[in-house]
Amino acid sequence: MARIEWTRIGLKDLLKLPPKAQATIADKLDELAAEPSPANLDVSKLTDRGDEYRLRVGEYRVIYKVIEGKPRILQIQRVLRRTSRTY
């Protein structure tokens, strides 16, 4: 099991989230630490950002990079869904 490394920005983003979201993200990151490219998680490679990946966890996106077999969390972003009032 690989140990997850955090950037300062990534850890700061995590601590800003509500406790329930933090717990959900922590569970998914435990699965990610067990296997850096798991098939059961919603992970995709970001095309415009080199060797970075995106892990989708509900309305949050965890941006990470795998360095020497260890995932390094770069940042966590919240994605707002489109509704009929968006436009």
TINUFI-903573 format. One record per residue: residue number from 1; residue in one letter; x, y, z of N, C-alpha, C, O in turn. Coordinates in nm, 3 decimals, padded with zeros to 5 digits, always signed. Layout:
<nodes>
<node seq="NUM" type="A" n_X="X" n_Y="Y" n_Z="Z" ca_X="X" ca_Y="Y" ca_Z="Z" c_X="X" c_Y="Y" c_Z="Z" o_X="X" o_Y="Y" o_Z="Z"/>
...
</nodes>
This chain:
<nodes>
<node seq="1" type="M" n_X="+00.085" n_Y="-00.118" n_Z="+00.000" ca_X="+00.000" ca_Y="+00.000" ca_Z="+00.000" c_X="+00.089" c_Y="+00.124" c_Z="+00.000" o_X="+00.173" o_Y="+00.141" o_Z="+00.088"/>
<node seq="2" type="A" n_X="+00.070" n_Y="+00.209" n_Z="-00.098" ca_X="+00.148" ca_Y="+00.331" ca_Z="-00.110" c_X="+00.094" c_Y="+00.437" c_Z="-00.015" o_X="-00.025" o_Y="+00.441" o_Z="+00.017"/>
<node seq="3" type="R" n_X="+00.183" n_Y="+00.520" n_Z="+00.029" ca_X="+00.144" ca_Y="+00.630" ca_Z="+00.118" c_X="+00.111" c_Y="+00.752" c_Z="+00.031" o_X="+00.185" o_Y="+00.783" o_Z="-00.063"/>
<node seq="4" type="I" n_X="+00.003" n_Y="+00.819" n_Z="+00.062" ca_X="-00.038" ca_Y="+00.935" ca_Z="-00.016" c_X="+00.040" c_Y="+01.056" c_Z="+00.031" o_X="+00.051" o_Y="+01.083" o_Z="+00.151"/>
<node seq="5" type="E" n_X="+00.095" n_Y="+01.130" n_Z="-00.065" ca_X="+00.166" ca_Y="+01.253" ca_Z="-00.034" c_X="+00.074" c_Y="+01.370" c_Z="-00.070" o_X="-00.006" o_Y="+01.360" o_Z="-00.163"/>
<node seq="6" type="W" n_X="+00.085" n_Y="+01.478" n_Z="+00.003" ca_X="+00.001" ca_Y="+01.595" ca_Z="-00.018" c_X="+00.087" c_Y="+01.717" c_Z="-00.048" o_X="+00.195" o_Y="+01.734" o_Z="+00.009"/>
<node seq="7" type="T" n_X="+00.039" n_Y="+01.801" n_Z="-00.138" ca_X="+00.099" ca_Y="+01.933" ca_Z="-00.154" c_X="+00.031" c_Y="+02.024" c_Z="-00.052" o_X="-00.073" o_Y="+01.991" o_Z="+00.004"/>
<node seq="8" type="R" n_X="+00.091" n_Y="+02.137" n_Z="-00.029" ca_X="+00.034" ca_Y="+02.232" ca_Z="+00.067" c_X="-00.104" c_Y="+02.279" c_Z="+00.021" o_X="-00.196" o_Y="+02.292" o_Z="+00.102"/>
<node seq="9" type="I" n_X="-00.118" n_Y="+02.303" n_Z="-00.108" ca_X="-00.246" ca_Y="+02.349" ca_Z="-00.162" c_X="-00.352" c_Y="+02.239" c_Z="-00.151" o_X="-00.467" o_Y="+02.266" o_Z="-00.115"/>
<node seq="10" type="G" n_X="-00.314" n_Y="+02.115" n_Z="-00.181" ca_X="-00.408" ca_Y="+02.003" ca_Z="-00.173" c_X="-00.461" c_Y="+01.982" c_Z="-00.032" o_X="-00.580" o_Y="+01.960" o_Z="-00.014"/>
<node seq="11" type="L" n_X="-00.373" n_Y="+01.989" n_Z="+00.067" ca_X="-00.413" ca_Y="+01.972" ca_Z="+00.206" c_X="-00.502" c_Y="+02.088" c_Z="+00.251" o_X="-00.598" o_Y="+02.068" o_Z="+00.325"/>
<node seq="12" type="K" n_X="-00.469" n_Y="+02.207" n_Z="+00.207" ca_X="-00.548" ca_Y="+02.325" ca_Z="+00.240" c_X="-00.689" c_Y="+02.314" c_Z="+00.181" o_X="-00.787" o_Y="+02.348" o_Z="+00.247"/>
<node seq="13" type="D" n_X="-00.698" n_Y="+02.265" n_Z="+00.056" ca_X="-00.828" ca_Y="+02.245" ca_Z="-00.008" c_X="-00.912" c_Y="+02.142" c_Z="+00.069" o_X="-01.032" o_Y="+02.161" o_Z="+00.086"/>
<node seq="14" type="L" n_X="-00.849" n_Y="+02.036" n_Z="+00.115" ca_X="-00.921" ca_Y="+01.931" ca_Z="+00.189" c_X="-00.976" c_Y="+01.985" c_Z="+00.320" o_X="-01.090" o_Y="+01.955" o_Z="+00.355"/>
<node seq="15" type="L" n_X="-00.898" n_Y="+02.062" n_Z="+00.391" ca_X="-00.940" ca_Y="+02.113" ca_Z="+00.522" c_X="-01.051" c_Y="+02.217" c_Z="+00.512" o_X="-01.118" o_Y="+02.243" o_Z="+00.612"/>
<node seq="16" type="K" n_X="-01.072" n_Y="+02.276" n_Z="+00.395" ca_X="-01.180" ca_Y="+02.373" ca_Z="+00.375" c_X="-01.315" c_Y="+02.305" c_Z="+00.355" o_X="-01.419" o_Y="+02.370" o_Z="+00.368"/>
<node seq="17" type="L" n_X="-01.314" n_Y="+02.176" n_Z="+00.324" ca_X="-01.438" ca_Y="+02.106" ca_Z="+00.291" c_X="-01.516" c_Y="+02.068" c_Z="+00.417" o_X="-01.458" o_Y="+02.061" o_Z="+00.525"/>
<node seq="18" type="P" n_X="-01.648" n_Y="+02.045" n_Z="+00.403" ca_X="-01.728" ca_Y="+01.996" ca_Z="+00.516" c_X="-01.680" c_Y="+01.857" c_Z="+00.560" o_X="-01.626" o_Y="+01.782" o_Z="+00.479"/>
<node seq="19" type="P" n_X="-01.699" n_Y="+01.824" n_Z="+00.687" ca_X="-01.650" ca_Y="+01.695" ca_Z="+00.739" c_X="-01.700" c_Y="+01.572" c_Z="+00.662" o_X="-01.625" o_Y="+01.476" o_Z="+00.644"/>
<node seq="20" type="K" n_X="-01.825" n_Y="+01.574" n_Z="+00.617" ca_X="-01.879" ca_Y="+01.459" ca_Z="+00.543" c_X="-01.805" c_Y="+01.441" c_Z="+00.411" o_X="-01.773" o_Y="+01.328" o_Z="+00.372"/>
<node seq="21" type="A" n_X="-01.777" n_Y="+01.551" n_Z="+00.341" ca_X="-01.702" ca_Y="+01.544" ca_Z="+00.215" c_X="-01.559" c_Y="+01.499" c_Z="+00.240" o_X="-01.503" o_Y="+01.422" o_Z="+00.161"/>
<node seq="22" type="Q" n_X="-01.499" n_Y="+01.544" n_Z="+00.349" ca_X="-01.363" ca_Y="+01.502" ca_Z="+00.383" c_X="-01.357" c_Y="+01.351" c_Z="+00.405" o_X="-01.264" o_Y="+01.285" o_Z="+00.359"/>
<node seq="23" type="A" n_X="-01.458" n_Y="+01.297" n_Z="+00.474" ca_X="-01.461" ca_Y="+01.153" ca_Z="+00.500" c_X="-01.478" c_Y="+01.073" c_Z="+00.371" o_X="-01.412" o_Y="+00.971" o_Z="+00.352"/>
<node seq="24" type="T" n_X="-01.565" n_Y="+01.120" n_Z="+00.282" ca_X="-01.587" ca_Y="+01.051" ca_Z="+00.155" c_X="-01.460" c_Y="+01.052" c_Z="+00.071" o_X="-01.422" o_Y="+00.950" o_Z="+00.013"/>
<node seq="25" type="I" n_X="-01.394" n_Y="+01.165" n_Z="+00.064" ca_X="-01.270" ca_Y="+01.176" ca_Z="-00.013" c_X="-01.161" c_Y="+01.090" c_Z="+00.049" o_X="-01.084" o_Y="+01.027" o_Z="-00.023"/>
<node seq="26" type="A" n_X="-01.155" n_Y="+01.087" n_Z="+00.181" ca_X="-01.054" ca_Y="+01.004" ca_Z="+00.250" c_X="-01.074" c_Y="+00.856" c_Z="+00.217" o_X="-00.977" o_Y="+00.783" o_Z="+00.198"/>
<node seq="27" type="D" n_X="-01.200" n_Y="+00.811" n_Z="+00.211" ca_X="-01.228" ca_Y="+00.671" ca_Z="+00.176" c_X="-01.179" c_Y="+00.639" c_Z="+00.034" o_X="-01.116" o_Y="+00.535" o_Z="+00.011"/>
<node seq="28" type="K" n_X="-01.208" n_Y="+00.728" n_Z="-00.059" ca_X="-01.164" ca_Y="+00.706" ca_Z="-00.198" c_X="-01.012" c_Y="+00.711" c_Z="-00.210" o_X="-00.953" o_Y="+00.637" o_Z="-00.289"/>
<node seq="29" type="L" n_X="-00.948" n_Y="+00.798" n_Z="-00.132" ca_X="-00.803" ca_Y="+00.807" ca_Z="-00.138" c_X="-00.737" c_Y="+00.684" c_Z="-00.077" o_X="-00.627" o_Y="+00.647" o_Z="-00.117"/>
<node seq="30" type="D" n_X="-00.803" n_Y="+00.620" n_Z="+00.021" ca_X="-00.752" ca_Y="+00.493" ca_Z="+00.074" c_X="-00.750" c_Y="+00.386" c_Z="-00.034" o_X="-00.655" o_Y="+00.308" o_Z="-00.045"/>
<node seq="31" type="E" n_X="-00.857" n_Y="+00.383" n_Z="-00.115" ca_X="-00.861" ca_Y="+00.289" ca_Z="-00.227" c_X="-00.753" c_Y="+00.322" c_Z="-00.330" o_X="-00.691" o_Y="+00.232" o_Z="-00.387"/>
<node seq="32" type="L" n_X="-00.732" n_Y="+00.451" n_Z="-00.353" ca_X="-00.630" ca_Y="+00.495" ca_Z="-00.448" c_X="-00.491" c_Y="+00.458" c_Z="-00.398" o_X="-00.404" o_Y="+00.422" o_Z="-00.477"/>
<node seq="33" type="A" n_X="-00.468" n_Y="+00.467" n_Z="-00.268" ca_X="-00.338" ca_Y="+00.434" ca_Z="-00.212" c_X="-00.308" c_Y="+00.285" c_Z="-00.224" o_X="-00.192" o_Y="+00.245" o_Z="-00.238"/>
<node seq="34" type="A" n_X="-00.413" n_Y="+00.203" n_Z="-00.219" ca_X="-00.393" ca_Y="+00.059" ca_Z="-00.232" c_X="-00.344" c_Y="+00.022" c_Z="-00.372" o_X="-00.261" o_Y="-00.068" o_Z="-00.388"/>
<node seq="35" type="E" n_X="-00.395" n_Y="+00.093" n_Z="-00.472" ca_X="-00.354" ca_Y="+00.070" ca_Z="-00.610" c_X="-00.363" c_Y="+00.202" c_Z="-00.685" o_X="-00.474" o_Y="+00.252" o_Z="-00.705"/>
<node seq="36" type="P" n_X="-00.251" n_Y="+00.261" n_Z="-00.729" ca_X="-00.252" ca_Y="+00.393" ca_Z="-00.790" c_X="-00.339" c_Y="+00.409" c_Z="-00.914" o_X="-00.381" o_Y="+00.521" o_Z="-00.945"/>
<node seq="37" type="S" n_X="-00.368" n_Y="+00.302" n_Z="-00.986" ca_X="-00.458" ca_Y="+00.314" ca_Z="-01.102" c_X="-00.567" c_Y="+00.207" c_Z="-01.093" o_X="-00.570" o_Y="+00.114" o_Z="-01.173"/>
<node seq="38" type="P" n_X="-00.657" n_Y="+00.221" n_Z="-00.995" ca_X="-00.761" ca_Y="+00.119" ca_Z="-00.976" c_X="-00.869" c_Y="+00.125" c_Z="-01.083" o_X="-00.900" o_Y="+00.232" o_Z="-01.135"/>
<node seq="39" type="A" n_X="-00.925" n_Y="+00.010" n_Z="-01.114" ca_X="-01.028" ca_Y="+00.002" ca_Z="-01.217" c_X="-01.166" c_Y="+00.037" c_Z="-01.160" o_X="-01.256" o_Y="+00.074" o_Z="-01.235"/>
<node seq="40" type="N" n_X="-01.184" n_Y="+00.024" n_Z="-01.027" ca_X="-01.316" ca_Y="+00.047" ca_Z="-00.969" c_X="-01.342" c_Y="+00.193" c_Z="-00.931" o_X="-01.452" o_Y="+00.226" o_Z="-00.887"/>
<node seq="41" type="L" n_X="-01.244" n_Y="+00.281" n_Z="-00.947" ca_X="-01.262" ca_Y="+00.424" ca_Z="-00.920" c_X="-01.276" c_Y="+00.500" c_Z="-01.051" o_X="-01.229" o_Y="+00.455" o_Z="-01.156"/>
<node seq="42" type="D" n_X="-01.341" n_Y="+00.614" n_Z="-01.045" ca_X="-01.359" ca_Y="+00.697" ca_Z="-01.164" c_X="-01.236" c_Y="+00.787" c_Z="-01.181" o_X="-01.235" o_Y="+00.902" o_Z="-01.138"/>
<node seq="43" type="V" n_X="-01.134" n_Y="+00.732" n_Z="-01.244" ca_X="-01.007" ca_Y="+00.802" ca_Z="-01.264" c_X="-00.986" c_Y="+00.818" c_Z="-01.414" o_X="-01.008" o_Y="+00.725" o_Z="-01.492"/>
<node seq="44" type="S" n_X="-00.942" n_Y="+00.937" n_Z="-01.453" ca_X="-00.905" ca_Y="+00.956" ca_Z="-01.593" c_X="-00.784" c_Y="+01.048" c_Z="-01.600" o_X="-00.762" o_Y="+01.133" o_Z="-01.514"/>
<node seq="45" type="K" n_X="-00.706" n_Y="+01.029" n_Z="-01.705" ca_X="-00.587" ca_Y="+01.109" ca_Z="-01.727" c_X="-00.628" c_Y="+01.243" c_Z="-01.787" o_X="-00.712" o_Y="+01.248" o_Z="-01.877"/>
<node seq="46" type="L" n_X="-00.570" n_Y="+01.351" n_Z="-01.736" ca_X="-00.599" ca_Y="+01.484" ca_Z="-01.789" c_X="-00.513" c_Y="+01.507" c_Z="-01.912" o_X="-00.391" o_Y="+01.496" o_Z="-01.907"/>
<node seq="47" type="T" n_X="-00.577" n_Y="+01.539" n_Z="-02.023" ca_X="-00.505" ca_Y="+01.548" ca_Z="-02.149" c_X="-00.417" c_Y="+01.672" c_Z="-02.159" o_X="-00.310" o_Y="+01.666" o_Z="-02.219"/>
<node seq="48" type="D" n_X="-00.460" n_Y="+01.782" n_Z="-02.103" ca_X="-00.386" ca_Y="+01.906" ca_Z="-02.120" c_X="-00.287" c_Y="+01.936" c_Z="-02.008" o_X="-00.226" o_Y="+02.042" o_Z="-02.007"/>
<node seq="49" type="R" n_X="-00.271" n_Y="+01.843" n_Z="-01.912" ca_X="-00.187" ca_Y="+01.871" ca_Z="-01.796" c_X="-00.076" c_Y="+01.769" c_Z="-01.777" o_X="-00.033" o_Y="+01.745" o_Z="-01.664"/>
<node seq="50" type="G" n_X="-00.031" n_Y="+01.708" n_Z="-01.884" ca_X="+00.082" ca_Y="+01.616" ca_Z="-01.874" c_X="+00.047" c_Y="+01.484" c_Z="-01.811" o_X="-00.040" o_Y="+01.412" o_Z="-01.860"/>
<node seq="51" type="D" n_X="+00.113" n_Y="+01.452" n_Z="-01.700" ca_X="+00.093" ca_Y="+01.322" ca_Z="-01.635" c_X="+00.006" c_Y="+01.332" c_Z="-01.511" o_X="+00.027" o_Y="+01.258" o_Z="-01.414"/>
<node seq="52" type="E" n_X="-00.091" n_Y="+01.420" n_Z="-01.511" ca_X="-00.183" ca_Y="+01.437" ca_Z="-01.399" c_X="-00.312" c_Y="+01.359" c_Z="-01.425" o_X="-00.352" o_Y="+01.336" o_Z="-01.539"/>
<node seq="53" type="Y" n_X="-00.375" n_Y="+01.318" n_Z="-01.315" ca_X="-00.498" ca_Y="+01.240" ca_Z="-01.321" c_X="-00.606" c_Y="+01.309" c_Z="-01.241" o_X="-00.578" o_Y="+01.392" o_Z="-01.155"/>
<node seq="54" type="R" n_X="-00.731" n_Y="+01.272" n_Z="-01.271" ca_X="-00.846" ca_Y="+01.326" ca_Z="-01.201" c_X="-00.924" c_Y="+01.210" c_Z="-01.140" o_X="-00.957" o_Y="+01.113" o_Z="-01.208"/>
<node seq="55" type="L" n_X="-00.954" n_Y="+01.220" n_Z="-01.011" ca_X="-01.038" ca_Y="+01.123" ca_Z="-00.941" c_X="-01.169" c_Y="+01.194" c_Z="-00.908" o_X="-01.169" o_Y="+01.296" o_Z="-00.840"/>
<node seq="56" type="R" n_X="-01.279" n_Y="+01.139" n_Z="-00.956" ca_X="-01.409" ca_Y="+01.200" ca_Z="-00.932" c_X="-01.471" c_Y="+01.142" c_Z="-00.806" o_X="-01.488" o_Y="+01.020" o_Z="-00.794"/>
<node seq="57" type="V" n_X="-01.506" n_Y="+01.230" n_Z="-00.711" ca_X="-01.570" ca_Y="+01.190" ca_Z="-00.587" c_X="-01.690" c_Y="+01.282" c_Z="-00.567" o_X="-01.677" o_Y="+01.390" o_Z="-00.510"/>
<node seq="58" type="G" n_X="-01.807" n_Y="+01.239" n_Z="-00.613" ca_X="-01.927" ca_Y="+01.321" ca_Z="-00.602" c_X="-01.911" c_Y="+01.451" c_Z="-00.680" o_X="-01.882" o_Y="+01.449" o_Z="-00.799"/>
<node seq="59" type="E" n_X="-01.929" n_Y="+01.563" n_Z="-00.611" ca_X="-01.914" ca_Y="+01.693" ca_Z="-00.677" c_X="-01.773" c_Y="+01.749" c_Z="-00.666" o_X="-01.749" o_Y="+01.865" o_Z="-00.700"/>
<node seq="60" type="Y" n_X="-01.681" n_Y="+01.667" n_Z="-00.619" ca_X="-01.541" ca_Y="+01.710" ca_Z="-00.605" c_X="-01.451" c_Y="+01.634" c_Z="-00.701" o_X="-01.478" o_Y="+01.519" o_Z="-00.736"/>
<node seq="61" type="R" n_X="-01.344" n_Y="+01.699" n_Z="-00.741" ca_X="-01.243" ca_Y="+01.638" ca_Z="-00.827" c_X="-01.108" c_Y="+01.649" c_Z="-00.757" o_X="-01.065" o_Y="+01.758" o_Z="-00.719"/>
<node seq="62" type="V" n_X="-01.044" n_Y="+01.535" n_Z="-00.740" ca_X="-00.912" ca_Y="+01.531" ca_Z="-00.679" c_X="-00.810" c_Y="+01.520" c_Z="-00.791" o_X="-00.809" o_Y="+01.421" o_Z="-00.865"/>
<node seq="63" type="I" n_X="-00.726" n_Y="+01.619" n_Z="-00.804" ca_X="-00.623" ca_Y="+01.622" ca_Z="-00.908" c_X="-00.495" c_Y="+01.569" c_Z="-00.844" o_X="-00.449" o_Y="+01.621" o_Z="-00.743"/>
<node seq="64" type="Y" n_X="-00.438" n_Y="+01.463" n_Z="-00.906" ca_X="-00.318" ca_Y="+01.404" ca_Z="-00.848" c_X="-00.221" c_Y="+01.361" c_Z="-00.956" o_X="-00.255" o_Y="+01.355" o_Z="-01.075"/>
<node seq="65" type="K" n_X="-00.100" n_Y="+01.331" n_Z="-00.912" ca_X="+00.007" ca_Y="+01.286" ca_Z="-01.000" c_X="+00.071" c_Y="+01.165" c_Z="-00.931" o_X="+00.085" o_Y="+01.165" o_Z="-00.809"/>
<node seq="66" type="V" n_X="+00.110" n_Y="+01.064" n_Z="-01.006" ca_X="+00.177" ca_Y="+00.948" ca_Z="-00.949" c_X="+00.328" c_Y="+00.966" c_Z="-00.968" o_X="+00.378" o_Y="+00.973" o_Z="-01.080"/>
<node seq="67" type="I" n_X="+00.398" n_Y="+00.974" n_Z="-00.856" ca_X="+00.543" ca_Y="+00.992" ca_Z="-00.857" c_X="+00.606" c_Y="+00.875" c_Z="-00.782" o_X="+00.583" o_Y="+00.856" o_Z="-00.663"/>
<node seq="68" type="E" n_X="+00.686" n_Y="+00.795" n_Z="-00.854" ca_X="+00.753" ca_Y="+00.678" ca_Z="-00.798" c_X="+00.654" c_Y="+00.582" c_Z="-00.731" o_X="+00.683" o_Y="+00.527" o_Z="-00.625"/>
<node seq="69" type="G" n_X="+00.539" n_Y="+00.564" n_Z="-00.794" ca_X="+00.439" ca_Y="+00.470" ca_Z="-00.745" c_X="+00.353" c_Y="+00.524" c_Z="-00.632" o_X="+00.268" o_Y="+00.451" o_Z="-00.581"/>
<node seq="70" type="K" n_X="+00.372" n_Y="+00.649" n_Z="-00.592" ca_X="+00.294" ca_Y="+00.708" ca_Z="-00.484" c_X="+00.207" c_Y="+00.821" c_Z="-00.539" o_X="+00.258" o_Y="+00.908" o_Z="-00.611"/>
<node seq="71" type="P" n_X="+00.078" n_Y="+00.821" n_Z="-00.507" ca_X="-00.005" ca_Y="+00.933" ca_Z="-00.551" c_X="+00.028" c_Y="+01.059" c_Z="-00.471" o_X="+00.042" o_Y="+01.054" o_Z="-00.349"/>
<node seq="72" type="R" n_X="+00.039" n_Y="+01.171" n_Z="-00.540" ca_X="+00.065" ca_Y="+01.301" ca_Z="-00.476" c_X="-00.052" c_Y="+01.391" c_Z="-00.510" o_X="-00.073" o_Y="+01.426" o_Z="-00.627"/>
<node seq="73" type="I" n_X="-00.129" n_Y="+01.430" n_Z="-00.408" ca_X="-00.249" ca_Y="+01.510" ca_Z="-00.427" c_X="-00.209" c_Y="+01.654" c_Z="-00.451" o_X="-00.143" o_Y="+01.716" o_Z="-00.367"/>
<node seq="74" type="L" n_X="-00.249" n_Y="+01.708" n_Z="-00.566" ca_X="-00.214" ca_Y="+01.844" ca_Z="-00.602" c_X="-00.320" c_Y="+01.944" c_Z="-00.557" o_X="-00.287" o_Y="+02.049" o_Z="-00.501"/>
<node seq="75" type="Q" n_X="-00.447" n_Y="+01.913" n_Z="-00.583" ca_X="-00.554" ca_Y="+02.002" ca_Z="-00.542" c_X="-00.688" c_Y="+01.931" c_Z="-00.546" o_X="-00.701" o_Y="+01.825" o_Z="-00.607"/>
<node seq="76" type="I" n_X="-00.787" n_Y="+01.991" n_Z="-00.480" ca_X="-00.924" ca_Y="+01.939" ca_Z="-00.480" c_X="-01.013" c_Y="+02.053" c_Z="-00.527" o_X="-01.008" o_Y="+02.164" o_Z="-00.474"/>
<node seq="77" type="Q" n_X="-01.095" n_Y="+02.023" n_Z="-00.628" ca_X="-01.183" ca_Y="+02.125" ca_Z="-00.686" c_X="-01.327" c_Y="+02.082" c_Z="-00.670" o_X="-01.359" o_Y="+01.963" o_Z="-00.674"/>
<node seq="78" type="R" n_X="-01.415" n_Y="+02.180" n_Z="-00.652" ca_X="-01.558" ca_Y="+02.153" ca_Z="-00.649" c_X="-01.616" c_Y="+02.187" c_Z="-00.785" o_X="-01.586" o_Y="+02.293" o_Z="-00.841"/>
<node seq="79" type="V" n_X="-01.697" n_Y="+02.098" n_Z="-00.839" ca_X="-01.758" ca_Y="+02.118" ca_Z="-00.970" c_X="-01.907" c_Y="+02.139" c_Z="-00.949" o_X="-01.977" o_Y="+02.054" o_Z="-00.895"/>
<node seq="80" type="L" n_X="-01.954" n_Y="+02.255" n_Z="-00.993" ca_X="-02.096" ca_Y="+02.284" ca_Z="-00.982" c_X="-02.169" c_Y="+02.228" c_Z="-01.102" o_X="-02.125" o_Y="+02.243" o_Z="-01.216"/>
<node seq="81" type="R" n_X="-02.280" n_Y="+02.162" n_Z="-01.077" ca_X="-02.359" ca_Y="+02.103" ca_Z="-01.184" c_X="-02.441" c_Y="+02.208" c_Z="-01.255" o_X="-02.483" o_Y="+02.307" o_Z="-01.195"/>
<node seq="82" type="R" n_X="-02.464" n_Y="+02.186" n_Z="-01.382" ca_X="-02.550" ca_Y="+02.275" ca_Z="-01.459" c_X="-02.696" c_Y="+02.245" c_Z="-01.428" o_X="-02.734" o_Y="+02.129" o_Z="-01.411"/>
<node seq="83" type="T" n_X="-02.774" n_Y="+02.348" n_Z="-01.422" ca_X="-02.917" ca_Y="+02.333" ca_Z="-01.405" c_X="-02.987" c_Y="+02.420" c_Z="-01.509" o_X="-02.921" o_Y="+02.483" o_Z="-01.592"/>
<node seq="84" type="S" n_X="-03.119" n_Y="+02.424" n_Z="-01.504" ca_X="-03.191" ca_Y="+02.508" ca_Z="-01.598" c_X="-03.168" c_Y="+02.656" c_Z="-01.569" o_X="-03.192" o_Y="+02.740" o_Z="-01.655"/>
<node seq="85" type="R" n_X="-03.123" n_Y="+02.689" n_Z="-01.450" ca_X="-03.096" ca_Y="+02.828" ca_Z="-01.413" c_X="-02.953" c_Y="+02.871" c_Z="-01.443" o_X="-02.919" o_Y="+02.988" o_Z="-01.426"/>
<node seq="86" type="T" n_X="-02.868" n_Y="+02.777" n_Z="-01.488" ca_X="-02.729" ca_Y="+02.809" ca_Z="-01.516" c_X="-02.716" c_Y="+02.906" c_Z="-01.631" o_X="-02.632" o_Y="+02.996" o_Z="-01.627"/>
<node seq="87" type="Y" n_X="-02.798" n_Y="+02.890" n_Z="-01.731" ca_X="-02.787" ca_Y="+02.973" ca_Z="-01.851" c_X="-02.864" c_Y="+03.097" c_Z="-01.831" o_X="-02.868" o_Y="+03.182" o_Z="-01.920"/>
</nodes>
